[in-house]
Amino acid sequence: TVRSIVTYDGPLQAAAFPQSVTVELEDEIDLSRGEMLVAADAAGEALPQVSTRFRAMVVWMHEEPLVAGRTYIAKHTTRTVRATVQAIRYAVEVSSLAERPAEKLEMNEIGEIEFATNLPLFFDAYRENRMMGSMILIDAVTNATVGAAMLIGIAEGDSTALTDLSRPALVLVPGREELAQRVLNTLLATGVHALVIDDALIPDASVAGVVRALQLAGVTAISARVLDAETLRAITAFASGGILQEEGPDEAGLLASLEVLR
């Protein structure tokens, strides 16, 4: 819920594109640059697609060709991420618009590319929303813009799409380090990305931020720490799937409940 809209000239009752404003929320929600607020009454097709794996039509604009395996900087709206070329699905013959197999995209060529990013993007297909469906590719070494992309949709078979953001962001087993390791092994064995965050260099005050970063990357955090109520509230505020917590002796029950993460 929006508490107030603040500007240099004073508060506003409403704001619209292209104004630049500060939005104050009623709840303590950890928001950072590149995240998106969507009206609560938006549903179904009105919501953006969310994924770290997606397809895009790319117009290549650099002398060095685009090849599978290369990583570029992708800028989409206000979010900047690392984008790795997973596959070149095909190139387009501009004269006939026919699709042909391709191992690379040369300068001025167009092709459909599958990308994987280190953080999820919140996007619409370009044909539906040009602002939310456009992206540029930047060479990380030279900082040159090397490609323009028009997003198509989530890659087929992508298990990270949206559902990872609705899963529990943290599995908490206070004071039980060995159980935390068994939980990690169980999740890894079933293909779930997970990590124990009990490193001595991560202070308790930073746990909420670490859990949030891992959640955005599609990784479930596991901890045997005894966390204070404020930290638990902060995590619950941004984790739609909440916290999966086990404080009692029922280890079998906890391991069985991990099914929700698969």
N, C-alpha and C positions, 0 to 999 in steps of 0.2 A: 504494500500500500504506500502510495506517495504521500509523504507528510508535507513537503513544500518544494517549490521550484524557485531556485535562487539565482539571481543575476547581479552583475555589478551595479545596475541601476535600481535594484530592489526586487522583492518577491513578485512572482507571477501566478496567476490562476491557471494558466495553460501555456504550453509551448509547442511549437511546430517547426518542421524543417524550413529553413536551414539554421535555426537559432542554436547558439551554444549556451548551455545552461548547466547548473549543478542541481542534481536531483537528490533530495534527502528522503530516506525511506523510514517507515515506522519501525521496521525490524532490523536487527543487526545481521545483515547478510554480507558475506565477503564477496564484493564485486571488484573486478580489476579491468583494466583496459582490454577491449576486445570481446568482452562478454555482452550479452544482449538481454534487454527487457522486452517481454512480449505481453500484450494485454491478456489478462486472466481469462477473458471470455473467448479468446481465440482457440479454436479447436480443429482437429482433423487437418485438412489441407492448408489451413491458415497458418499452422506452425511451420517454422523452417525445418529443413533436413539437418541432422546433426551427425557428423561422422569424421573419422580420420582417414577413411578410404573413399575415394570418389573418382568419377570420370569427368573429363573436360575436353572440349575442342580447343586446341592450342594453335595459334598462329606464331610460328617461330621467326624471330627477328635478329638472330645473331649468326655471325660467320661460323662459329663453332657449333656443330650440330647437337641437337638434343638426342641423348641415348639413354636406354634403360639403365638404372642403377645410379644415375647422377642425382645429387641433391641440390636443390635451389632454395632460395628464400621466396616464399609466396606471401604476397600482401593482398588480403581480402578484407574489404571495409577497413575497420580499425585494428584488425588482428594480423600479426605477422608471425609466420610459422616456418619451420623447415619442411620442405616438400620433396619427397624422393620419387623419382619416376619408377613405378613398378612394372609397367608394360606399355608398349606402343601398340595399340589395338589395330590401327590401320592409318594410312595416309590417304588424302583426298587428291585425285587428279582434278586440278582446277578447271581445265577445259571441258571435262565431261561430267564432273562431280562423282566419278566412279571411285569406289574404295579399292585400295590395293595394299598388300602386306608391306610392312616397312620395318627396318631395324633401326632407323634413325630419322629425324626430321632435319632437313637442310634449311638454310635461310629462305624465308618466304613460303615455306611449305606449311600445310595445314594437316593436322591429324588428331585422332581421338587418343587421349593419353589417360592412363590410370595412375593416380597419385596416392601416396601414403604420407600423412603429416604427423608431426610429433604432438600436436594438440588438435582437438576437434574444431571443425569449422561449422558455423551456423549459416546455412545458405539456402537459397531457392534456385531452381533451374533458371538459366539465363533467359530462356524463351518466355518465362513467366514474370521475371523481375530482373531487369538489367543491372540495377545497382547491387542487388544481393547475389547476382549470379556471375559477376565479373571478378577477375583476379589477374594480377600481373606476376611474372616470374622474374627474379633478380639474381644475377650471378653473385655468389657470396664473396668472391675474391675481388672482382672489379667494381661491384655495385652497379653494374650496367643492367638496364632492363632488357631481358633477352626473349621474353615471350608474353603474349596476351592470351588469357584463357577465358572460355565461356563454359561455366559449369553445367553439367548435364544431370548428374544425380549420383546417388550412393553406388559404389561398386558392388557387383553381384557377390553374394556370399560374405558380405562384411558383417562380422559378428560384433563390431564395436559401435554400430549405428544406434544412437540414442539410448539403447538399453543399458549400456555401461553407466550412463549418468543416473539411471534410476535404481541401480543396485546399491547395496550397502557400501559406503565408502570406507568403512573401518570395521574390522573384526577385532574386538577388544576382549582380552583374557587377562585381567589384572593379576599380576604377581605370578604368572605361570609361563615362564620363558620356554620350557620344553614343549608345552602345548602350543604356544605360538609357532614354534618350528614345525610341529606336526600339521597344524592348520596350513602353513605355507606349503608343505610338501603335498598335502591333499589337493590344494587348489592348483598347484603347478602340474600335478599329474593329470588333472582334468582339462588342462589347456587354458586356465584362467591366469591372467597376468596379476601377480601379487608380490608384495615386498614387506618384510619386517622392518619397522622404522625405529627400532630401539637402539640405534647407534648412539654412543655416548656424546657425539658431537652435535646431536639434535636436542636442544633443550626442550623441556615441556612447553614453554611459552611459544615454541615454533611448530608444535605438532599440528595444530589446525591448518596452518598454511601448507605444511608438507602433505597432509591428507588431501587438501584441495588440489594441489598440483598433481598428485598422483591420480586423483579422480578424473581430472581433465585429460590425462594421458591414458585413461582406460585401465588403470592399475589399482587393485584393492590393497589398502594399507592394513597391516596386522601389527598389534602392539600388546605387550604384557605390562605396560605402564599402568599406574594408578593415577588417572587423570582427574583434575578438579572439575567442579560443576560448570564453571564458566567455559572451559575448553570443550566440554561435551556439548554445551548449548551452541557454541560457535560451529561445531562440526554438524550438528543436527540441522542447523539453519540452512546450510548450503547443500547437504546431502539428502536428496529426495528419498533415497532408499534407507536413510537413517544409519544407525550403528547396530551391528550384530554383536551382542555382548553376552558373555557367559562367566558368571562369577562362582557358580556352584560346582559340585563334583561331577556333574553329568557330562563328561567329555563326549560320550557317544552321541548324546543329543545335540551337542554343538556341531560335531562333524557331520551329522545327518542334515542339520539345518543349512549347511553350506551349499546344499543343492540349489538354493535360490541364486547363487552366484554363477552357476554354470550356464 
